[in-house]
Amino acid sequence: MMWDNVKEEERLHDRGEELLEETDWVMDIMRLRKMMESSLSKDRSEKEPTSDKTLRRTRSGRVGGMIGCYKE
């Protein structure tokens, strides 16, 4: 403590409390972005059909899950 300058000690203490209350805006934005990405991925997974009867494209562009299985 600064016994000889009480006003300066109080000013520094108040400033320290202000700095403790501040947040790092970069981390806030990163946290918000991550939250939005997880929200979007949940929305997308809910919209996708869960039925095995749905047609899916393979890497070759064919529709269906098995080779030789063409459904039009």
mmCIF file of the N, C-alpha and C atoms, coordinates in Angstrom:
data_MODEL
# 
_entry.id   MODEL 
# 
loop_
_atom_site.group_PDB 
_atom_site.id 
_atom_site.type_symbol 
_atom_site.label_atom_id 
_atom_site.label_alt_id 
_atom_site.label_comp_id 
_atom_site.label_asym_id 
_atom_site.label_entity_id 
_atom_site.label_seq_id 
_atom_site.pdbx_PDB_ins_code 
_atom_site.Cartn_x 
_atom_site.Cartn_y 
_atom_site.Cartn_z 
_atom_site.occupancy 
_atom_site.B_iso_or_equiv 
_atom_site.pdbx_formal_charge 
_atom_site.auth_seq_id 
_atom_site.auth_comp_id 
_atom_site.auth_asym_id 
_atom_site.auth_atom_id 
_atom_site.pdbx_PDB_model_num 
ATOM 1   N N  . MET A 1 1  ? 0.836   -1.187  0.000   1.00 0.00 ? 1  MET A N  1 
ATOM 2   C CA . MET A 1 1  ? 0.000   0.000   0.000   1.00 0.00 ? 1  MET A CA 1 
ATOM 3   C C  . MET A 1 1  ? 0.874   1.241   0.000   1.00 0.00 ? 1  MET A C  1 
ATOM 4   N N  . MET A 1 2  ? 0.318   2.260   -0.539  1.00 0.00 ? 2  MET A N  1 
ATOM 5   C CA . MET A 1 2  ? 1.019   3.538   -0.588  1.00 0.00 ? 2  MET A CA 1 
ATOM 6   C C  . MET A 1 2  ? 0.500   4.400   0.564   1.00 0.00 ? 2  MET A C  1 
ATOM 7   N N  . TRP A 1 3  ? 1.146   4.319   1.719   1.00 0.00 ? 3  TRP A N  1 
ATOM 8   C CA . TRP A 1 3  ? 0.680   5.023   2.920   1.00 0.00 ? 3  TRP A CA 1 
ATOM 9   C C  . TRP A 1 3  ? 0.805   6.540   2.775   1.00 0.00 ? 3  TRP A C  1 
ATOM 10  N N  . ASP A 1 4  ? 1.768   6.982   2.030   1.00 0.00 ? 4  ASP A N  1 
ATOM 11  C CA . ASP A 1 4  ? 1.983   8.412   1.910   1.00 0.00 ? 4  ASP A CA 1 
ATOM 12  C C  . ASP A 1 4  ? 1.055   9.065   0.884   1.00 0.00 ? 4  ASP A C  1 
ATOM 13  N N  . ASN A 1 5  ? 0.431   8.301   -0.023  1.00 0.00 ? 5  ASN A N  1 
ATOM 14  C CA . ASN A 1 5  ? -0.433  8.869   -1.051  1.00 0.00 ? 5  ASN A CA 1 
ATOM 15  C C  . ASN A 1 5  ? -1.704  8.020   -1.174  1.00 0.00 ? 5  ASN A C  1 
ATOM 16  N N  . VAL A 1 6  ? -2.642  8.270   -0.257  1.00 0.00 ? 6  VAL A N  1 
ATOM 17  C CA . VAL A 1 6  ? -3.863  7.468   -0.172  1.00 0.00 ? 6  VAL A CA 1 
ATOM 18  C C  . VAL A 1 6  ? -4.744  7.688   -1.405  1.00 0.00 ? 6  VAL A C  1 
ATOM 19  N N  . LYS A 1 7  ? -4.813  8.908   -1.889  1.00 0.00 ? 7  LYS A N  1 
ATOM 20  C CA . LYS A 1 7  ? -5.651  9.191   -3.061  1.00 0.00 ? 7  LYS A CA 1 
ATOM 21  C C  . LYS A 1 7  ? -5.153  8.425   -4.291  1.00 0.00 ? 7  LYS A C  1 
ATOM 22  N N  . GLU A 1 8  ? -3.849  8.378   -4.469  1.00 0.00 ? 8  GLU A N  1 
ATOM 23  C CA . GLU A 1 8  ? -3.282  7.633   -5.598  1.00 0.00 ? 8  GLU A CA 1 
ATOM 24  C C  . GLU A 1 8  ? -3.566  6.140   -5.454  1.00 0.00 ? 8  GLU A C  1 
ATOM 25  N N  . GLU A 1 9  ? -3.472  5.630   -4.231  1.00 0.00 ? 9  GLU A N  1 
ATOM 26  C CA . GLU A 1 9  ? -3.775  4.220   -3.973  1.00 0.00 ? 9  GLU A CA 1 
ATOM 27  C C  . GLU A 1 9  ? -5.234  3.921   -4.316  1.00 0.00 ? 9  GLU A C  1 
ATOM 28  N N  . GLU A 1 10 ? -6.150  4.799   -3.926  1.00 0.00 ? 10 GLU A N  1 
ATOM 29  C CA . GLU A 1 10 ? -7.569  4.602   -4.227  1.00 0.00 ? 10 GLU A CA 1 
ATOM 30  C C  . GLU A 1 10 ? -7.817  4.676   -5.738  1.00 0.00 ? 10 GLU A C  1 
ATOM 31  N N  . ARG A 1 11 ? -7.153  5.608   -6.417  1.00 0.00 ? 11 ARG A N  1 
ATOM 32  C CA . ARG A 1 11 ? -7.313  5.737   -7.853  1.00 0.00 ? 11 ARG A CA 1 
ATOM 33  C C  . ARG A 1 11 ? -6.830  4.478   -8.568  1.00 0.00 ? 11 ARG A C  1 
ATOM 34  N N  . LEU A 1 12 ? -5.683  3.982   -8.149  1.00 0.00 ? 12 LEU A N  1 
ATOM 35  C CA . LEU A 1 12 ? -5.149  2.758   -8.750  1.00 0.00 ? 12 LEU A CA 1 
ATOM 36  C C  . LEU A 1 12 ? -6.054  1.561   -8.461  1.00 0.00 ? 12 LEU A C  1 
ATOM 37  N N  . HIS A 1 13 ? -6.594  1.507   -7.272  1.00 0.00 ? 13 HIS A N  1 
ATOM 38  C CA . HIS A 1 13 ? -7.490  0.413   -6.906  1.00 0.00 ? 13 HIS A CA 1 
ATOM 39  C C  . HIS A 1 13 ? -8.745  0.450   -7.772  1.00 0.00 ? 13 HIS A C  1 
ATOM 40  N N  . ASP A 1 14 ? -9.321  1.650   -7.934  1.00 0.00 ? 14 ASP A N  1 
ATOM 41  C CA . ASP A 1 14 ? -10.518 1.788   -8.775  1.00 0.00 ? 14 ASP A CA 1 
ATOM 42  C C  . ASP A 1 14 ? -10.221 1.419   -10.228 1.00 0.00 ? 14 ASP A C  1 
ATOM 43  N N  . ARG A 1 15 ? -9.084  1.856   -10.729 1.00 0.00 ? 15 ARG A N  1 
ATOM 44  C CA . ARG A 1 15 ? -8.701  1.536   -12.107 1.00 0.00 ? 15 ARG A CA 1 
ATOM 45  C C  . ARG A 1 15 ? -8.508  0.031   -12.274 1.00 0.00 ? 15 ARG A C  1 
ATOM 46  N N  . GLY A 1 16 ? -7.906  -0.601  -11.281 1.00 0.00 ? 16 GLY A N  1 
ATOM 47  C CA . GLY A 1 16 ? -7.731  -2.051  -11.319 1.00 0.00 ? 16 GLY A CA 1 
ATOM 48  C C  . GLY A 1 16 ? -9.057  -2.785  -11.380 1.00 0.00 ? 16 GLY A C  1 
ATOM 49  N N  . GLU A 1 17 ? -10.038 -2.308  -10.621 1.00 0.00 ? 17 GLU A N  1 
ATOM 50  C CA . GLU A 1 17 ? -11.362 -2.933  -10.654 1.00 0.00 ? 17 GLU A CA 1 
ATOM 51  C C  . GLU A 1 17 ? -12.019 -2.744  -12.015 1.00 0.00 ? 17 GLU A C  1 
ATOM 52  N N  . GLU A 1 18 ? -11.839 -1.575  -12.630 1.00 0.00 ? 18 GLU A N  1 
ATOM 53  C CA . GLU A 1 18 ? -12.380 -1.346  -13.971 1.00 0.00 ? 18 GLU A CA 1 
ATOM 54  C C  . GLU A 1 18 ? -11.760 -2.311  -14.981 1.00 0.00 ? 18 GLU A C  1 
ATOM 55  N N  . LEU A 1 19 ? -10.454 -2.505  -14.880 1.00 0.00 ? 19 LEU A N  1 
ATOM 56  C CA . LEU A 1 19 ? -9.775  -3.406  -15.816 1.00 0.00 ? 19 LEU A CA 1 
ATOM 57  C C  . LEU A 1 19 ? -10.212 -4.852  -15.621 1.00 0.00 ? 19 LEU A C  1 
ATOM 58  N N  . LEU A 1 20 ? -10.509 -5.236  -14.387 1.00 0.00 ? 20 LEU A N  1 
ATOM 59  C CA . LEU A 1 20 ? -10.985 -6.598  -14.133 1.00 0.00 ? 20 LEU A CA 1 
ATOM 60  C C  . LEU A 1 20 ? -12.347 -6.839  -14.771 1.00 0.00 ? 20 LEU A C  1 
ATOM 61  N N  . GLU A 1 21 ? -13.171 -5.813  -14.852 1.00 0.00 ? 21 GLU A N  1 
ATOM 62  C CA . GLU A 1 21 ? -14.513 -5.954  -15.414 1.00 0.00 ? 21 GLU A CA 1 
ATOM 63  C C  . GLU A 1 21 ? -14.510 -5.966  -16.936 1.00 0.00 ? 21 GLU A C  1 
ATOM 64  N N  . GLU A 1 22 ? -13.460 -5.427  -17.544 1.00 0.00 ? 22 GLU A N  1 
ATOM 65  C CA . GLU A 1 22 ? -13.387 -5.416  -19.001 1.00 0.00 ? 22 GLU A CA 1 
ATOM 66  C C  . GLU A 1 22 ? -13.145 -6.834  -19.515 1.00 0.00 ? 22 GLU A C  1 
ATOM 67  N N  . THR A 1 23 ? -13.674 -7.094  -20.712 1.00 0.00 ? 23 THR A N  1 
ATOM 68  C CA . THR A 1 23 ? -13.431 -8.391  -21.331 1.00 0.00 ? 23 THR A CA 1 
ATOM 69  C C  . THR A 1 23 ? -12.585 -8.186  -22.578 1.00 0.00 ? 23 THR A C  1 
ATOM 70  N N  . ASP A 1 24 ? -11.947 -9.246  -22.980 1.00 0.00 ? 24 ASP A N  1 
ATOM 71  C CA . ASP A 1 24 ? -11.146 -9.218  -24.196 1.00 0.00 ? 24 ASP A CA 1 
ATOM 72  C C  . ASP A 1 24 ? -12.091 -9.377  -25.376 1.00 0.00 ? 24 ASP A C  1 
ATOM 73  N N  . TRP A 1 25 ? -12.257 -8.341  -26.189 1.00 0.00 ? 25 TRP A N  1 
ATOM 74  C CA . TRP A 1 25 ? -13.251 -8.357  -27.267 1.00 0.00 ? 25 TRP A CA 1 
ATOM 75  C C  . TRP A 1 25 ? -12.934 -9.403  -28.324 1.00 0.00 ? 25 TRP A C  1 
ATOM 76  N N  . VAL A 1 26 ? -11.658 -9.721  -28.491 1.00 0.00 ? 26 VAL A N  1 
ATOM 77  C CA . VAL A 1 26 ? -11.307 -10.746 -29.478 1.00 0.00 ? 26 VAL A CA 1 
ATOM 78  C C  . VAL A 1 26 ? -11.852 -12.099 -29.029 1.00 0.00 ? 26 VAL A C  1 
ATOM 79  N N  . MET A 1 27 ? -11.656 -12.402 -27.752 1.00 0.00 ? 27 MET A N  1 
ATOM 80  C CA . MET A 1 27 ? -12.161 -13.676 -27.240 1.00 0.00 ? 27 MET A CA 1 
ATOM 81  C C  . MET A 1 27 ? -13.695 -13.705 -27.261 1.00 0.00 ? 27 MET A C  1 
ATOM 82  N N  . ASP A 1 28 ? -14.335 -12.566 -27.007 1.00 0.00 ? 28 ASP A N  1 
ATOM 83  C CA . ASP A 1 28 ? -15.800 -12.504 -27.078 1.00 0.00 ? 28 ASP A CA 1 
ATOM 84  C C  . ASP A 1 28 ? -16.285 -12.821 -28.485 1.00 0.00 ? 28 ASP A C  1 
ATOM 85  N N  . ILE A 1 29 ? -15.625 -12.269 -29.492 1.00 0.00 ? 29 ILE A N  1 
ATOM 86  C CA . ILE A 1 29 ? -16.023 -12.516 -30.882 1.00 0.00 ? 29 ILE A CA 1 
ATOM 87  C C  . ILE A 1 29 ? -15.776 -13.976 -31.255 1.00 0.00 ? 29 ILE A C  1 
ATOM 88  N N  . MET A 1 30 ? -14.649 -14.529 -30.823 1.00 0.00 ? 30 MET A N  1 
ATOM 89  C CA . MET A 1 30 ? -14.364 -15.939 -31.131 1.00 0.00 ? 30 MET A CA 1 
ATOM 90  C C  . MET A 1 30 ? -15.390 -16.851 -30.468 1.00 0.00 ? 30 MET A C  1 
ATOM 91  N N  . ARG A 1 31 ? -15.758 -16.527 -29.230 1.00 0.00 ? 31 ARG A N  1 
ATOM 92  C CA . ARG A 1 31 ? -16.759 -17.331 -28.516 1.00 0.00 ? 31 ARG A CA 1 
ATOM 93  C C  . ARG A 1 31 ? -18.112 -17.224 -29.224 1.00 0.00 ? 31 ARG A C  1 
ATOM 94  N N  . LEU A 1 32 ? -18.485 -16.015 -29.665 1.00 0.00 ? 32 LEU A N  1 
ATOM 95  C CA . LEU A 1 32 ? -19.738 -15.818 -30.381 1.00 0.00 ? 32 LEU A CA 1 
ATOM 96  C C  . LEU A 1 32 ? -19.746 -16.567 -31.705 1.00 0.00 ? 32 LEU A C  1 
ATOM 97  N N  . ARG A 1 33 ? -18.633 -16.520 -32.438 1.00 0.00 ? 33 ARG A N  1 
ATOM 98  C CA . ARG A 1 33 ? -18.534 -17.215 -33.722 1.00 0.00 ? 33 ARG A CA 1 
ATOM 99  C C  . ARG A 1 33 ? -18.674 -18.728 -33.526 1.00 0.00 ? 33 ARG A C  1 
ATOM 100 N N  . LYS A 1 34 ? -18.018 -19.257 -32.509 1.00 0.00 ? 34 LYS A N  1 
ATOM 101 C CA . LYS A 1 34 ? -18.099 -20.696 -32.238 1.00 0.00 ? 34 LYS A CA 1 
ATOM 102 C C  . LYS A 1 34 ? -19.532 -21.098 -31.874 1.00 0.00 ? 34 LYS A C  1 
ATOM 103 N N  . MET A 1 35 ? -20.194 -20.242 -31.090 1.00 0.00 ? 35 MET A N  1 
ATOM 104 C CA . MET A 1 35 ? -21.563 -20.513 -30.700 1.00 0.00 ? 35 MET A CA 1 
ATOM 105 C C  . MET A 1 35 ? -22.481 -20.510 -31.916 1.00 0.00 ? 35 MET A C  1 
ATOM 106 N N  . MET A 1 36 ? -22.272 -19.555 -32.828 1.00 0.00 ? 36 MET A N  1 
ATOM 107 C CA . MET A 1 36 ? -23.093 -19.485 -34.035 1.00 0.00 ? 36 MET A CA 1 
ATOM 108 C C  . MET A 1 36 ? -22.832 -20.680 -34.945 1.00 0.00 ? 36 MET A C  1 
ATOM 109 N N  . GLU A 1 37 ? -21.572 -21.108 -35.075 1.00 0.00 ? 37 GLU A N  1 
ATOM 110 C CA . GLU A 1 37 ? -21.252 -22.271 -35.908 1.00 0.00 ? 37 GLU A CA 1 
ATOM 111 C C  . GLU A 1 37 ? -21.915 -23.528 -35.372 1.00 0.00 ? 37 GLU A C  1 
ATOM 112 N N  . SER A 1 38 ? -21.876 -23.712 -34.057 1.00 0.00 ? 38 SER A N  1 
ATOM 113 C CA . SER A 1 38 ? -22.506 -24.907 -33.486 1.00 0.00 ? 38 SER A CA 1 
ATOM 114 C C  . SER A 1 38 ? -24.017 -24.847 -33.652 1.00 0.00 ? 38 SER A C  1 
ATOM 115 N N  . SER A 1 39 ? -24.580 -23.654 -33.562 1.00 0.00 ? 39 SER A N  1 
ATOM 116 C CA . SER A 1 39 ? -26.019 -23.485 -33.763 1.00 0.00 ? 39 SER A CA 1 
ATOM 117 C C  . SER A 1 39 ? -26.392 -23.813 -35.203 1.00 0.00 ? 39 SER A C  1 
ATOM 118 N N  . LEU A 1 40 ? -25.598 -23.353 -36.156 1.00 0.00 ? 40 LEU A N  1 
ATOM 119 C CA . LEU A 1 40 ? -25.875 -23.639 -37.564 1.00 0.00 ? 40 LEU A CA 1 
ATOM 120 C C  . LEU A 1 40 ? -25.739 -25.123 -37.871 1.00 0.00 ? 40 LEU A C  1 
ATOM 121 N N  . SER A 1 41 ? -24.738 -25.767 -37.299 1.00 0.00 ? 41 SER A N  1 
ATOM 122 C CA . SER A 1 41 ? -24.557 -27.192 -37.565 1.00 0.00 ? 41 SER A CA 1 
ATOM 123 C C  . SER A 1 41 ? -25.711 -28.004 -36.970 1.00 0.00 ? 41 SER A C  1 
ATOM 124 N N  . LYS A 1 42 ? -26.243 -27.566 -35.830 1.00 0.00 ? 42 LYS A N  1 
ATOM 125 C CA . LYS A 1 42 ? -27.395 -28.250 -35.245 1.00 0.00 ? 42 LYS A CA 1 
ATOM 126 C C  . LYS A 1 42 ? -28.609 -28.074 -36.134 1.00 0.00 ? 42 LYS A C  1 
ATOM 127 N N  . ASP A 1 43 ? -28.808 -26.856 -36.664 1.00 0.00 ? 43 ASP A N  1 
ATOM 128 C CA . ASP A 1 43 ? -29.941 -26.601 -37.552 1.00 0.00 ? 43 ASP A CA 1 
ATOM 129 C C  . ASP A 1 43 ? -29.841 -27.458 -38.803 1.00 0.00 ? 43 ASP A C  1 
ATOM 130 N N  . ARG A 1 44 ? -28.663 -27.575 -39.353 1.00 0.00 ? 44 ARG A N  1 
ATOM 131 C CA . ARG A 1 44 ? -28.475 -28.373 -40.568 1.00 0.00 ? 44 ARG A CA 1 
ATOM 132 C C  . ARG A 1 44 ? -28.736 -29.845 -40.299 1.00 0.00 ? 44 ARG A C  1 
ATOM 133 N N  . SER A 1 45 ? -28.273 -30.345 -39.157 1.00 0.00 ? 45 SER A N  1 
ATOM 134 C CA . SER A 1 45 ? -28.468 -31.762 -38.859 1.00 0.00 ? 45 SER A CA 1 
ATOM 135 C C  . SER A 1 45 ? -29.937 -32.066 -38.591 1.00 0.00 ? 45 SER A C  1 
ATOM 136 N N  . GLU A 1 46 ? -30.680 -31.095 -38.061 1.00 0.00 ? 46 GLU A N  1 
ATOM 137 C CA . GLU A 1 46 ? -32.109 -31.312 -37.837 1.00 0.00 ? 46 GLU A CA 1 
ATOM 138 C C  . GLU A 1 46 ? -32.884 -31.322 -39.145 1.00 0.00 ? 46 GLU A C  1 
ATOM 139 N N  . LYS A 1 47 ? -32.428 -30.573 -40.135 1.00 0.00 ? 47 LYS A N  1 
ATOM 140 C CA . LYS A 1 47 ? -33.126 -30.493 -41.409 1.00 0.00 ? 47 LYS A CA 1 
ATOM 141 C C  . LYS A 1 47 ? -32.855 -31.706 -42.291 1.00 0.00 ? 47 LYS A C  1 
ATOM 142 N N  . GLU A 1 48 ? -31.728 -32.375 -42.087 1.00 0.00 ? 48 GLU A N  1 
ATOM 143 C CA . GLU A 1 48 ? -31.398 -33.543 -42.904 1.00 0.00 ? 48 GLU A CA 1 
ATOM 144 C C  . GLU A 1 48 ? -32.308 -34.704 -42.527 1.00 0.00 ? 48 GLU A C  1 
ATOM 145 N N  . PRO A 1 49 ? -32.816 -35.403 -43.503 1.00 0.00 ? 49 PRO A N  1 
ATOM 146 C CA . PRO A 1 49 ? -33.661 -36.562 -43.194 1.00 0.00 ? 49 PRO A CA 1 
ATOM 147 C C  . PRO A 1 49 ? -32.836 -37.674 -42.553 1.00 0.00 ? 49 PRO A C  1 
ATOM 148 N N  . THR A 1 50 ? -33.440 -38.354 -41.614 1.00 0.00 ? 50 THR A N  1 
ATOM 149 C CA . THR A 1 50 ? -32.727 -39.426 -40.920 1.00 0.00 ? 50 THR A CA 1 
ATOM 150 C C  . THR A 1 50 ? -33.088 -40.795 -41.467 1.00 0.00 ? 50 THR A C  1 
ATOM 151 N N  . SER A 1 51 ? -33.985 -40.838 -42.436 1.00 0.00 ? 51 SER A N  1 
ATOM 152 C CA . SER A 1 51 ? -34.428 -42.104 -43.001 1.00 0.00 ? 51 SER A CA 1 
ATOM 153 C C  . SER A 1 51 ? -33.330 -42.718 -43.870 1.00 0.00 ? 51 SER A C  1 
ATOM 154 N N  . ASP A 1 52 ? -33.211 -44.038 -43.829 1.00 0.00 ? 52 ASP A N  1 
ATOM 155 C CA . ASP A 1 52 ? -32.230 -44.735 -44.657 1.00 0.00 ? 52 ASP A CA 1 
ATOM 156 C C  . ASP A 1 52 ? -32.705 -44.839 -46.105 1.00 0.00 ? 52 ASP A C  1 
ATOM 157 N N  . LYS A 1 53 ? -33.963 -44.507 -46.362 1.00 0.00 ? 53 LYS A N  1 
ATOM 158 C CA . LYS A 1 53 ? -34.516 -44.628 -47.702 1.00 0.00 ? 53 LYS A CA 1 
ATOM 159 C C  . LYS A 1 53 ? -34.182 -43.427 -48.573 1.00 0.00 ? 53 LYS A C  1 
ATOM 160 N N  . THR A 1 54 ? -33.542 -42.421 -48.001 1.00 0.00 ? 54 THR A N  1 
ATOM 161 C CA . THR A 1 54 ? -33.228 -41.231 -48.799 1.00 0.00 ? 54 THR A CA 1 
ATOM 162 C C  . THR A 1 54 ? -32.107 -41.544 -49.771 1.00 0.00 ? 54 THR A C  1 
ATOM 163 N N  . LEU A 1 55 ? -32.137 -40.871 -50.897 1.00 0.00 ? 55 LEU A N  1 
ATOM 164 C CA . LEU A 1 55 ? -31.104 -41.057 -51.907 1.00 0.00 ? 55 LEU A CA 1 
ATOM 165 C C  . LEU A 1 55 ? -29.901 -40.207 -51.543 1.00 0.00 ? 55 LEU A C  1 
ATOM 166 N N  . ARG A 1 56 ? -28.754 -40.781 -51.639 1.00 0.00 ? 56 ARG A N  1 
ATOM 167 C CA . ARG A 1 56 ? -27.528 -40.059 -51.341 1.00 0.00 ? 56 ARG A CA 1 
ATOM 168 C C  . ARG A 1 56 ? -26.585 -40.184 -52.523 1.00 0.00 ? 56 ARG A C  1 
ATOM 169 N N  . ARG A 1 57 ? -25.833 -39.158 -52.741 1.00 0.00 ? 57 ARG A N  1 
ATOM 170 C CA . ARG A 1 57 ? -24.871 -39.179 -53.842 1.00 0.00 ? 57 ARG A CA 1 
ATOM 171 C C  . ARG A 1 57 ? -23.546 -39.718 -53.334 1.00 0.00 ? 57 ARG A C  1 
ATOM 172 N N  . THR A 1 58 ? -22.950 -40.560 -54.142 1.00 0.00 ? 58 THR A N  1 
ATOM 173 C CA . THR A 1 58 ? -21.621 -41.061 -53.815 1.00 0.00 ? 58 THR A CA 1 
ATOM 174 C C  . THR A 1 58 ? -20.589 -40.095 -54.384 1.00 0.00 ? 58 THR A C  1 
ATOM 175 N N  . ARG A 1 59 ? -19.335 -40.365 -54.114 1.00 0.00 ? 59 ARG A N  1 
ATOM 176 C CA . ARG A 1 59 ? -18.284 -39.490 -54.630 1.00 0.00 ? 59 ARG A CA 1 
ATOM 177 C C  . ARG A 1 59 ? -18.268 -39.474 -56.147 1.00 0.00 ? 59 ARG A C  1 
ATOM 178 N N  . SER A 1 60 ? -18.695 -40.553 -56.757 1.00 0.00 ? 60 SER A N  1 
ATOM 179 C CA . SER A 1 60 ? -18.701 -40.598 -58.220 1.00 0.00 ? 60 SER A CA 1 
ATOM 180 C C  . SER A 1 60 ? -19.895 -39.851 -58.801 1.00 0.00 ? 60 SER A C  1 
ATOM 181 N N  . GLY A 1 61 ? -20.828 -39.443 -57.940 1.00 0.00 ? 61 GLY A N  1 
ATOM 182 C CA . GLY A 1 61 ? -21.991 -38.707 -58.415 1.00 0.00 ? 61 GLY A CA 1 
ATOM 183 C C  . GLY A 1 61 ? -23.214 -39.572 -58.599 1.00 0.00 ? 61 GLY A C  1 
ATOM 184 N N  . ARG A 1 62 ? -23.051 -40.882 -58.405 1.00 0.00 ? 62 ARG A N  1 
ATOM 185 C CA . ARG A 1 62 ? -24.193 -41.778 -58.535 1.00 0.00 ? 62 ARG A CA 1 
ATOM 186 C C  . ARG A 1 62 ? -25.115 -41.609 -57.344 1.00 0.00 ? 62 ARG A C  1 
ATOM 187 N N  . VAL A 1 63 ? -26.376 -41.875 -57.600 1.00 0.00 ? 63 VAL A N  1 
ATOM 188 C CA . VAL A 1 63 ? -27.355 -41.820 -56.530 1.00 0.00 ? 63 VAL A CA 1 
ATOM 189 C C  . VAL A 1 63 ? -27.539 -43.223 -55.992 1.00 0.00 ? 63 VAL A C  1 
ATOM 190 N N  . GLY A 1 64 ? -27.597 -43.371 -54.693 1.00 0.00 ? 64 GLY A N  1 
ATOM 191 C CA . GLY A 1 64 ? -27.787 -44.679 -54.089 1.00 0.00 ? 64 GLY A CA 1 
ATOM 192 C C  . GLY A 1 64 ? -26.566 -45.064 -53.288 1.00 0.00 ? 64 GLY A C  1 
ATOM 193 N N  . GLY A 1 65 ? -26.736 -46.036 -52.412 1.00 0.00 ? 65 GLY A N  1 
ATOM 194 C CA . GLY A 1 65 ? -25.648 -46.410 -51.521 1.00 0.00 ? 65 GLY A CA 1 
ATOM 195 C C  . GLY A 1 65 ? -24.788 -47.541 -52.041 1.00 0.00 ? 65 GLY A C  1 
ATOM 196 N N  . MET A 1 66 ? -25.267 -48.314 -53.035 1.00 0.00 ? 66 MET A N  1 
ATOM 197 C CA . MET A 1 66 ? -24.500 -49.463 -53.500 1.00 0.00 ? 66 MET A CA 1 
ATOM 198 C C  . MET A 1 66 ? -24.113 -49.286 -54.962 1.00 0.00 ? 66 MET A C  1 
ATOM 199 N N  . ILE A 1 67 ? -23.055 -49.946 -55.356 1.00 0.00 ? 67 ILE A N  1 
ATOM 200 C CA . ILE A 1 67 ? -22.634 -49.903 -56.757 1.00 0.00 ? 67 ILE A CA 1 
ATOM 201 C C  . ILE A 1 67 ? -23.669 -50.653 -57.590 1.00 0.00 ? 67 ILE A C  1 
ATOM 202 N N  . GLY A 1 68 ? -24.060 -50.070 -58.686 1.00 0.00 ? 68 GLY A N  1 
ATOM 203 C CA . GLY A 1 68 ? -25.051 -50.685 -59.552 1.00 0.00 ? 68 GLY A CA 1 
ATOM 204 C C  . GLY A 1 68 ? -26.463 -50.394 -59.140 1.00 0.00 ? 68 GLY A C  1 
ATOM 205 N N  . CYS A 1 69 ? -26.648 -49.622 -58.122 1.00 0.00 ? 69 CYS A N  1 
ATOM 206 C CA . CYS A 1 69 ? -27.993 -49.286 -57.631 1.00 0.00 ? 69 CYS A CA 1 
ATOM 207 C C  . CYS A 1 69 ? -28.340 -47.894 -58.160 1.00 0.00 ? 69 CYS A C  1 
ATOM 208 N N  . TYR A 1 70 ? -29.004 -47.843 -59.270 1.00 0.00 ? 70 TYR A N  1 
ATOM 209 C CA . TYR A 1 70 ? -29.380 -46.566 -59.872 1.00 0.00 ? 70 TYR A CA 1 
ATOM 210 C C  . TYR A 1 70 ? -30.870 -46.336 -59.693 1.00 0.00 ? 70 TYR A C  1 
ATOM 211 N N  . LYS A 1 71 ? -31.207 -45.261 -59.084 1.00 0.00 ? 71 LYS A N  1 
ATOM 212 C CA . LYS A 1 71 ? -32.612 -44.896 -58.940 1.00 0.00 ? 71 LYS A CA 1 
ATOM 213 C C  . LYS A 1 71 ? -32.786 -43.547 -59.581 1.00 0.00 ? 71 LYS A C  1 
ATOM 214 N N  . GLU A 1 72 ? -33.764 -43.443 -60.426 1.00 0.00 ? 72 GLU A N  1 
ATOM 215 C CA . GLU A 1 72 ? -33.988 -42.181 -61.123 1.00 0.00 ? 72 GLU A CA 1 
ATOM 216 C C  . GLU A 1 72 ? -35.332 -41.616 -60.800 1.00 0.00 ? 72 GLU A C  1 
# 
